[in-house]
Amino acid sequence: MSISSANLATGATSRSHKLSVSSSQASTLSAELAASRAWKMY
C-alpha cells in the first residue's frame, strides 16, 4: 500500500511540474508573438 501511494504522489507532483513548465512556455511564446506583432505594426 505504501509503495503504490508513494508512486501516486510522485506521479501527481511530476504531472503538476510538467503543467507548470508547459504553462510558462506558453506564456513566453504568447509574449514573443505579441512582441513580433507590435514590431510588425511599426
C-alpha positions in Angstrom: 0.0 0.0 0.0 2.7 2.5 0.9 4.6 1.8 -2.3 1.6 2.4 -4.5 0.6 5.6 -2.6 4.2 6.9 -3.0 4.1 6.2 -6.7 0.8 8.1 -6.9 2.3 11.0 -5.1 5.4 11.2 -7.3 3.2 10.9 -10.4 1.0 13.7 -9.3 4.0 16.0 -8.5 5.7 15.3 -11.8 2.4 15.9 -13.6 1.9 19.3 -11.9 5.5 20.2 -12.6 5.0 19.4 -16.3 1.9 21.5 -16.3 3.6 24.5 -14.8 6.6 24.2 -17.2 4.2 24.0 -20.2 2.2 27.0 -19.0 5.3 29.1 -18.5 6.5 28.1 -22.0 3.1 29.0 -23.4 3.2 32.4 -21.7 6.7 33.1 -23.1 5.5 32.1 -26.6 2.5 34.4 -26.4 4.7 37.2 -25.2 7.0 36.7 -28.2 4.1 36.6 -30.5 2.7 39.8 -29.1 6.1 41.5 -29.4 6.5 40.4 -33.0 3.1 41.6 -33.9 3.7 45.0 -32.2 7.1 45.2 -34.1 5.4 44.5 -37.4 2.9 47.2 -36.9 5.6 49.9 -36.8 
